[in-house]
Amino acid sequence: MTDKKHPSPEDTPPVRPAPESPEPHSHPLPKEGPDTDDVPAQEGLVPEVEPDHDELKHLKAKLKKKDGEARQLKKERDNLRDQLLRKMADMENLKKRVEREKSDYTQYALTDFVKTILPILDNLERALGRPDEGNGPSLQEGIRLIHKQFVDTLGKNGVSPIQDVVHQKFDPAIHHALATEESDDVQEPQVIEEMQRGYTLHDRLLRPALVRVRIPRKTRV
């Protein structure tokens, strides 16, 4: 029968005590300090800071200045609007006056000229009102004088007849050809007869002279 070996105390590992488990329903003791139950929860609120007095005074002064500038700008705007309305009214009145003066000028522009030719009409009526005594030369002389008076009156008002038309080169600027005839005697169009006198008004054509023109004969092939 075999003997069993029993371990010696040196070979047996030491027995460690098991860790103590916390007592059930145990809570850590609160730290010493102020009582938190008396402080209400204020999450997300910034502590109120009292504004600086000088900065607040500066902001109020700046706001007052801006308010004054706004009132001044409004006043200037109102003044400009009033000026614009007055200018528009003045322009409308000026337009009406110009149109009225233009209409008056168109209707009465010949007033002075007509006054100058009325005496000629008076003389012509006197000549026609005289009884016919068969005095042909004196009647013709009276008509000649009336004609001269009429021409002189036109001249004083800037109306001049186009002179020396016949045998002159045809000028379409002052001549209007009513008839033409071919001829071998001319190399360029030439006026051979004045059928109605032309006139200018202050060097501007008033009425062209009506003429008969002789033109070079065309070469026939």
VENTAMO-V846333 format. One record per pair of residues at least 6 apart in sequence whose C-alpha atoms are under 6 Angstrom apart, sorted by the first residue. I is the first residue (numbers start at 0). J is the second residue. D is the distance in Angstrom with one decimal. If there is no record, write none. Layout:
i->I j->J d->D
i->I j->J d->D
//
This chain:
i->157 j->200 d->5.3
i->157 j->201 d->5.0
i->158 j->199 d->5.7
i->158 j->200 d->4.6
i->159 j->198 d->5.5
i->159 j->199 d->5.4
i->160 j->197 d->5.8
i->160 j->198 d->4.3
i->161 j->197 d->5.3
i->161 j->198 d->5.4
i->165 j->190 d->5.2
i->165 j->191 d->5.2
i->165 j->192 d->5.6
i->166 j->190 d->5.2
i->166 j->191 d->5.5
i->167 j->189 d->5.8
i->167 j->190 d->5.6
i->168 j->189 d->4.6
i->169 j->188 d->5.5
i->169 j->189 d->5.0
i->169 j->190 d->5.6
i->173 j->207 d->4.9
i->174 j->207 d->5.2
i->174 j->208 d->4.9
i->175 j->208 d->5.9
i->175 j->209 d->5.0
i->176 j->209 d->6.0
i->176 j->210 d->5.1
i->176 j->211 d->5.7
i->177 j->210 d->5.9
i->177 j->211 d->5.8
i->178 j->211 d->4.8
i->179 j->211 d->5.8
i->179 j->212 d->4.7
i->179 j->213 d->5.6
i->180 j->213 d->4.9
i->181 j->213 d->5.7
i->181 j->214 d->4.9
i->181 j->215 d->5.5
i->181 j->216 d->4.8
i->182 j->215 d->5.3
i->182 j->216 d->5.1
i->183 j->215 d->5.9
i->183 j->216 d->5.7
i->185 j->215 d->5.5
i->186 j->215 d->5.5
i->187 j->215 d->6.0
i->188 j->213 d->5.6
i->188 j->214 d->4.4
i->189 j->212 d->5.5
i->189 j->213 d->5.2
i->190 j->211 d->5.9
i->190 j->212 d->4.5
i->191 j->211 d->5.9
i->191 j->212 d->5.7
i->192 j->210 d->5.6
i->192 j->211 d->5.1
i->193 j->210 d->4.6
i->194 j->209 d->5.3
i->194 j->210 d->5.2
i->195 j->208 d->5.7
i->195 j->209 d->4.9
i->196 j->208 d->4.9
i->197 j->206 d->5.1
i->197 j->207 d->4.6
i->197 j->208 d->3.8
i->198 j->205 d->5.4
i->198 j->206 d->5.2
i->199 j->205 d->4.6
//
